[in-house]
């Protein structure tokens, strides 16, 4: 079956084909879903937690929203 034929299949069959392909990828020794820098970031996050550099979710969310608002204002006035 070629790609053109695959795209003509009903949705359920295309989803099943996608699952089969995904399963074949995750069981392939050459497949590495995470780049090396992910491990570096996770290691840094663990160090921060161990050092007590954490904050409550409400505080973190407020900082994120404030930064997003700041970026939006900057873009509006650019």
C-alpha positions as CSV (number, residue, x, y, z in Angstrom):
1,X,0.0,0.0,0.0
2,X,1.4,3.4,-0.9
3,X,0.8,6.7,0.9
4,X,-1.9,7.9,-1.5
5,X,-3.9,4.7,-0.8
6,X,-3.3,5.1,2.9
7,X,-4.8,8.6,3.0
8,X,-7.9,7.3,1.3
9,X,-8.7,4.8,4.1
10,X,-11.5,5.5,6.6
11,X,-10.4,7.4,9.8
12,X,-10.6,4.3,12.0
13,X,-8.2,2.4,9.6
14,X,-5.8,5.3,9.4
15,X,-5.7,5.6,13.2
16,X,-5.0,1.8,13.4
17,X,-2.2,2.2,10.9
18,X,-0.8,5.0,12.9
19,X,-0.8,2.9,16.0
20,X,1.0,0.1,14.2
21,X,3.6,2.5,12.9
22,X,4.1,4.1,16.4
23,X,4.5,0.6,17.9
24,X,7.1,-0.3,15.3
25,X,9.0,2.9,16.1
26,X,9.1,2.5,19.9
27,X,10.3,-1.0,19.6
28,X,13.1,-0.1,17.2
29,X,16.5,0.2,18.9
30,X,17.4,3.1,16.6
31,X,14.5,5.2,17.9
32,X,15.3,7.7,20.6
33,X,12.3,9.8,21.5
34,X,14.1,12.2,23.7
35,X,17.1,14.3,22.7
36,X,20.0,14.5,25.1
37,X,19.2,18.0,26.2
38,X,15.9,16.7,27.8
39,X,18.0,14.8,30.3
40,X,20.0,17.9,31.0
41,X,16.9,19.9,31.7
42,X,15.4,17.2,34.0
43,X,18.7,16.9,35.9
44,X,18.7,20.7,36.5
45,X,15.1,20.6,37.6
46,X,15.9,17.9,40.2
47,X,18.8,20.0,41.5
48,X,16.5,23.0,41.8
49,X,13.9,21.0,43.8
50,X,16.6,19.5,46.0
51,X,18.0,23.0,46.7
52,X,14.5,24.2,47.6
53,X,14.1,26.5,44.6
54,X,10.5,25.8,44.1
55,X,7.3,27.8,44.3
56,X,3.6,27.2,44.7
57,X,1.7,26.6,41.5
58,X,-0.5,29.7,42.0
59,X,2.7,31.9,42.3
60,X,4.3,30.2,39.2
61,X,1.1,30.7,37.2
62,X,0.9,34.4,38.2
63,X,4.5,34.9,37.0
64,X,3.7,33.1,33.7
65,X,0.6,35.2,33.1
66,X,2.4,38.4,34.0
67,X,5.2,37.5,31.5
68,X,2.7,36.7,28.8
69,X,0.9,40.0,29.3
70,X,4.3,41.8,29.2
71,X,5.1,40.1,25.9
72,X,1.7,40.9,24.5
73,X,2.1,44.6,25.4
74,X,5.5,44.7,23.8
75,X,4.2,43.3,20.6
76,X,1.2,45.6,20.5
77,X,3.5,48.6,20.8
78,X,6.1,47.4,18.4
